[in-house]
Amino acid sequence: TACHVTKPGSARLTAKGSIKARYLENCIVMAEQTVVIDDAVIQCDVTAIEQVCVRGESNGKGSIVGGTVRATARVRASVLGGPGNSQTRITAGVNPLLQRAIEKHREHIDLKLKESGELTKVLKLLATRPDKGEIAAKARLTLQKVNEEIAETLNEERALKARLQVADQARVVVSGRVYGGVTATIGKKTRFVPEDTGP
């Protein structure tokens, strides 16, 4: 019903489904469906593939204070941030799992582009050495395979990016107040809140 630790990031909660708790403090949470919290989320890193809902309707409950909260469809709370410009980051409209997959594809492409460049240099050098024809043929075959792999990975990355953005349906909903120091991102658009404001 609660997760509270004194050392930030020392507790991790992961679920294939949803996570429900009374409060979360100083922990890392990942749910493939929804995260529902009754009272507060304090200095946590929370990711939900569907939505994050901090439900408190009264008594100052329902706060997200500090840390980072991400969800694909919706982040809902009564209060975002806290007194003293606590750095609170909220993100909606991007599927975090797809984002990670795209980052891995990008790393793979960068490595293969480097390999392709090195093979191209080797082939230029071998072109001046007629006695190295067999090695050059093997290098050309390797370069062809590397370039095909780059093209295939780029196509996979494009397909992932097409599924990534769902910002037109995403929402960050605050029923109470937003303190200064909150940064909210929906899709590619970001808004920093410098001063306390209402719902």
C-alpha positions, -999 to +999 in steps of 0.1 A: +000+000+000+030+023+003+065+027-008+089+049+012+126+048+014+152+073+026+177+068-002+163+081-036+160+054-062+168+025-038+133+010-042+119-002-075+084-014-084+077-030-117+044-045-130+032-060-162-002-047-152-011-018-129+003-005-096-019+009-068-006+024-036-014+049-009+017+069-015+051+067-032+083+084-020+119+083-034+113+053-056+113+042-093+080+028-106+072+012-139+038-001-149+027-014-183-008-003-176-018+023-149-004+038-117-030+048-092-020+066-060-043+077-032-023+104-014+010+116-030+040+109-052+071+125-037+105+127-055+099+096-076+105+085-111+071+070-123+064+056-157+030+042-168+023+030-203-014+041-200-019+067-172-009+080-138-037+091-115-030+106-080-065+106-067-067+127-035-098+148-037-095+166-004-072+174+026-044+185+003-039+150-010-034+140-046+000+157-050+030+150-074+059+167-057+094+166-074+107+139-096+094+128-130+061+113-140+055+099-175+024+084-191+013+078-226-024+089-223-029+110-191-014+123-159-040+134-134-034+150-100-049+175-076-016+194-071+016+195-092+048+206-075+053+221-040+064+252-022+099+263-029+100+256-066+105+219-063+116+206-097+086+185-110+085+171-145+054+157-161+053+140-195+024+127-215+017+118-251+048+096-257+049+059-251+080+054-229+086+018-240+086+029-277+108+058-269+134+034-253+131+011-283+138+040-307+168+051-286+182+015-289+177+015-327+194+048-329+225+035-310+226+005-333+224+026-364+252+049-351+275+019-345+267+004-380+273+038-397+307+040-380+314+004-392+303+013-427+326+044-428+356+023-416+349-004-443+346+023-470+381+036-460+395+001-461+381-005-496+396+028-508+430+017-495+427-018-510+418-003-544+454+008-546+466-028-539+458-052-568+473-081-549+446-077-522+417-085-544+404-114-523+404-092-491+387-064-510+359-087-522+353-099-486+353-062-474+327-053-502+305-081-492+307-071-455+300-035-464+269-045-484+256-065-454+262-036-430+244-011-453+214-035-457+213-038-419+213+000-416+184+003-441+164-023-423+170-007-389+160+027-403+127+012-416+120-003-381+128+030-365+104+049-388+077+023-380+082+029-343+082+066-346+049+064-365+034+047-334+052+070-309+033+102-310-002+102-294+000+138-282-034+148-298-052+126-273-028+131-243-037+152-213-022+165-181-051+173-158-047+193-125-079+199-104-062+220-077-031+240-082+003+240-100+033+254-081+061+272-098+089+249-109+067+224-128+076+215-163+049+198-183+055+182-217+029+168-241+043+152-272+069+177-285+055+207-267+068+218-233+056+244-208+075+256-178+054+271-150+074+298-133+048+309-107+020+293-087-012+290-107-047+274-105-062+243-121 
